[in-house]
Amino acid sequence: MKGVHDLVRRTMPGEVVMHSESLTGGVSARVTALILRKPDGQERRVVVREYGERDLRANPDVAAQEYALLSFLNTQGMPVPQPLAHAPGVLVQTFMAGQSGAEVGADPVQLARFLARVHALEPAAVPLRPLANVPPASGPPDDSLSESVIRAALAAHPPPPGRTTLLHGDLWPGNTLWQAGSLSAVLDWEDAAQGNPLYDLSTARLELLFFSGHEAMQAFTVEYIGVTGTAVCDLPVWDLRAALRPCGRMQDWGLEAATEAQMRGRHAEFVLAALAAPRPS
């Protein structure tokens, strides 16, 4: 944490770190809450994100990118943290109150409306990487999650580019906070990109299936389509693209055995439904 203390001293003159506490739930980054005391004696709570090796390899400037994106989203009135400072590999942002959607559940209707708002923003407002339609395999295929079958299907019918929007890139219940049943914040924008909005839709569909079941996934999908009017004839292809995300990684998520078994079963259902869906001619 020495680098974090140095960052606070450089960017927040006169503020002193009084207490630090590791926050649970982070998978790709180490997340720490700090209590800072200002020169006038008042205290405030901030959050420090230290990005992991995977994110830094993919984008060494990820901290600066997320800082710029959060700054823009704040100007648009979106429920996201306010960025305070950044350095290579480190972002300091405001603390957002609420309970994780992975613990209390995420209302699919509110989540769909939030995603519709994101996709309505100007995608070129912040320079972001273009989404890779099908990322290359990072090792032997994870056929416990049907990776070879998914890749073969995507090779035969690649995801079409479609229109370009701003993408969150990793919208799942654990990246949301809730207060009194209302969405209070959406976190963790390090995977943000520009690309087809169906990628975000499919990613969130799979995550809602994992955590809340088929009914929540369908409610989310119906609400998003109703709000945006998005044509979803290509959704099965993007569902397969989303189904690649856990391949080779799920075993590293620290899940309890029963939870992992349930997620694997739901992943298999998701893939089979996408494979069985008709393809646009």
C-alpha positions in Angstrom: 0.0 0.0 0.0 3.0 2.3 0.1 2.3 3.4 -3.5 -1.3 4.2 -2.6 -0.2 6.3 0.4 2.2 8.2 -1.9 -0.6 8.8 -4.4 -2.8 10.2 -1.7 0.0 12.6 -0.6 0.6 13.7 -4.1 -2.9 14.2 -5.3 -4.8 15.1 -2.0 -2.5 17.5 -0.2 -2.9 17.6 3.6 -5.1 14.4 3.7 -3.8 11.6 5.9 -4.7 7.9 5.8 -6.3 7.0 9.1 -7.5 3.5 8.4 -7.6 1.0 5.6 -9.8 -2.0 5.0 -9.7 -4.7 2.3 -13.1 -5.0 0.5 -14.3 -8.4 -0.6 -15.8 -9.3 -4.0 -13.0 -8.1 -6.3 -11.9 -10.7 -8.9 -9.7 -8.7 -11.3 -8.5 -6.0 -8.8 -7.5 -5.5 -5.2 -10.0 -3.1 -3.6 -9.3 -1.2 -0.4 -11.4 1.3 1.5 -9.4 4.2 3.1 -10.6 6.7 5.7 -8.8 10.0 5.0 -8.7 12.9 7.4 -8.7 16.3 5.8 -6.7 19.3 7.2 -9.9 20.7 8.8 -10.3 17.4 10.7 -13.2 16.1 8.7 -13.0 12.5 7.4 -14.1 10.9 4.2 -14.0 7.4 2.8 -12.5 6.6 -0.5 -11.9 3.4 -2.5 -8.6 2.3 -4.1 -8.6 -0.1 -7.0 -5.2 -1.8 -7.8 -5.6 -3.6 -11.1 -4.5 -7.2 -11.5 -2.0 -8.5 -14.0 -4.6 -9.5 -16.5 -6.0 -6.0 -16.9 -2.6 -4.4 -16.9 -1.4 -6.8 -19.7 -4.5 -6.0 -21.7 -4.3 -2.3 -21.1 -1.4 -0.7 -19.2 -3.3 2.6 -19.2 -6.4 1.1 -17.7 -6.4 3.4 -14.6 -6.3 6.6 -16.7 -8.9 5.2 -19.0 -11.3 4.3 -16.2 -10.7 7.7 -14.6 -11.6 9.5 -17.8 -14.7 7.3 -18.4 -16.0 7.7 -14.8 -15.5 11.5 -15.2 -17.6 11.5 -18.3 -20.3 9.2 -16.8 -20.6 11.6 -13.8 -21.3 14.5 -16.2 -24.1 12.4 -17.6 -25.7 11.8 -14.2 -25.0 8.1 -14.1 -24.8 6.2 -10.8 -21.1 5.6 -10.8 -18.2 6.5 -8.4 -16.5 9.9 -8.9 -12.8 9.4 -9.8 -10.4 11.3 -7.5 -6.9 10.4 -8.6 -5.0 7.8 -10.6 -1.5 6.5 -11.2 -0.3 3.6 -13.3 -2.2 0.6 -12.1 -4.1 2.4 -9.4 -7.4 4.4 -9.3 -8.8 6.3 -6.3 -12.6 7.0 -6.3 -15.4 7.9 -4.0 -16.9 5.3 -1.8 -20.4 4.3 -2.9 -22.9 3.0 -0.3 -25.0 0.0 -0.9 -25.1 -3.8 -0.9 -23.7 -6.0 -3.7 -26.3 -7.3 -6.1 -24.5 -10.7 -5.8 -25.7 -10.8 -2.2 -29.1 -9.1 -2.2 -30.1 -9.7 -5.8 -30.2 -7.4 -8.8 -33.6 -6.1 -10.1 -33.5 -7.1 -13.8 -35.8 -4.3 -14.9 -33.7 -1.6 -13.3 -30.6 -3.2 -14.6 -32.0 -3.2 -18.1 -33.0 0.4 -17.9 -29.5 1.3 -16.7 -27.9 -0.5 -19.6 -30.2 1.2 -22.0 -29.0 4.6 -20.7 -25.3 3.5 -21.1 -25.9 2.4 -24.7 -27.6 5.8 -25.5 -24.5 7.8 -24.6 -22.1 9.1 -27.2 -19.6 6.2 -27.7 -16.8 8.4 -28.9 -16.9 10.6 -25.7 -14.0 8.7 -24.2 -11.4 6.9 -26.3 -11.9 3.2 -25.6 -10.6 0.0 -27.3 -12.9 -1.7 -29.8 -14.4 -4.9 -28.6 -12.8 -8.1 -30.1 -15.6 -10.1 -31.6 -14.0 -13.4 -30.7 -10.9 -13.3 -28.5 -8.3 -15.9 -29.2 -7.9 -19.0 -27.0 -5.5 -18.4 -24.1 -4.7 -22.1 -23.7 -6.2 -25.6 -24.2 -9.9 -25.4 -24.8 -12.1 -25.7 -21.6 -14.4 -28.3 -22.9 -16.0 -28.7 -19.4 -17.7 -25.5 -20.6 -18.0 -26.5 -24.3 -15.3 -24.1 -25.5 -14.5 -26.1 -28.6 -18.1 -26.3 -29.6 -18.7 -22.6 -29.0 -15.6 -21.6 -31.0 -16.6 -23.8 -33.9 -20.1 -22.2 -34.0 -18.6 -18.7 -33.8 -16.2 -19.5 -36.6 -19.1 -20.6 -38.8 -21.2 -17.6 -37.8 -19.1 -14.7 -36.4 -20.8 -12.0 -34.3 -21.7 -9.2 -36.7 -20.4 -5.7 -35.8 -23.7 -3.9 -35.9 -23.9 -0.4 -34.4 -21.3 0.8 -32.0 -22.1 1.9 -28.5 -20.3 2.4 -25.2 -20.1 -0.9 -23.4 -19.6 -1.6 -19.7 -18.0 -4.9 -20.6 -18.7 -6.8 -17.4 -22.2 -6.1 -16.1 -23.0 -8.7 -13.5 -24.8 -8.4 -10.1 -21.5 -8.2 -8.2 -20.6 -5.0 -10.0 -23.8 -3.3 -8.8 -24.8 -1.8 -5.5 -28.4 -1.5 -4.2 -30.1 0.5 -1.5 -33.8 -0.1 -0.4 -34.4 -2.1 -3.6 -33.0 0.6 -5.9 -29.8 0.6 -8.0 -27.4 3.0 -6.3 -24.2 2.4 -8.3 -22.5 0.4 -11.1 -18.9 -0.3 -10.5 -15.8 -1.7 -12.2 -15.5 -0.2 -15.6 -12.1 -1.5 -16.5 -13.5 -3.7 -19.3 -15.3 -0.9 -21.0 -15.1 -0.8 -24.7 -16.8 0.3 -27.9 -18.8 -2.3 -29.8 -22.2 -4.0 -30.5 -24.6 -3.4 -27.6 -25.7 -7.0 -27.8 -22.4 -8.0 -26.2 -23.4 -6.2 -23.0 -26.9 -7.6 -23.3 -25.7 -11.2 -23.6 -23.1 -10.8 -20.9 -25.6 -9.6 -18.4 -28.1 -12.3 -19.5 -25.7 -15.0 -18.7 -24.7 -13.5 -15.4 -28.3 -13.0 -14.4 -29.0 -16.6 -15.3 -26.0 -17.6 -13.1 -27.1 -15.7 -10.1 -30.9 -15.3 -10.3 -32.2 -17.9 -12.8 -34.1 -18.0 -16.1 -37.0 -15.8 -15.1 -34.7 -12.9 -14.2 -32.7 -13.3 -17.4 -35.9 -13.1 -19.4 -37.3 -10.1 -17.6 -34.0 -8.3 -18.1 -34.0 -9.1 -21.8 -37.7 -8.2 -22.4 -37.3 -4.8 -20.6 -34.1 -3.9 -22.5 -35.7 -4.7 -25.9 -38.8 -2.8 -24.9 -36.9 0.3 -23.8 -34.4 0.4 -26.7 -36.2 -1.2 -29.6 -33.0 -3.1 -30.4 -33.3 -5.9 -33.0 -32.1 -9.1 -31.4 -32.0 -11.5 -34.3 -28.3 -11.8 -33.8 -28.6 -12.3 -30.0 -27.9 -16.1 -30.0 -24.5 -15.5 -31.7 -23.6 -12.9 -29.1 -24.9 -15.3 -26.4 -22.2 -17.7 -27.6 -19.6 -14.9 -27.5 -20.6 -14.2 -23.9 -20.5 -17.9 -23.1 -16.8 -17.9 -23.9 -16.0 -15.6 -20.9 -16.0 -18.2 -18.1 -14.0 -20.7 -20.2 -10.7 -21.5 -18.5 -11.5 -19.1 -15.6 -14.5 -20.3 -13.6 -12.4 -22.7 -11.5 -10.4 -19.7 -10.3 -13.4 -17.7 -9.1 -13.3 -19.2 -5.6 -16.9 -20.5 -5.8 -18.3 -23.1 -3.4 -18.7 -26.5 -5.0 -22.5 -26.4 -5.1 -22.5 -22.8 -6.6 -20.0 -23.8 -9.3 -22.0 -26.9 -10.2 -25.2 -24.8 -10.5 -23.4 -22.2 -12.7 -21.9 -24.9 -14.9 -25.4 -26.4 -15.4 -26.9 -23.1 -16.3 -24.0 -22.3 -18.6 -24.7 -25.5 -20.5 -28.4 -24.6 -20.8 -27.4 -21.1 -22.1 -25.1 -22.6 -24.7 -27.6 -25.2 -25.9 -30.3 -22.6 -26.3 -28.0 -20.4 -28.4 -26.9 -23.3 -30.6 -30.5 -24.3 -31.2 -31.7 -20.9 -32.2 -32.1 -20.1 -35.9 -29.4 -18.1 -37.5 -30.3 -15.0 -39.6 -30.0 -15.8 -43.3 
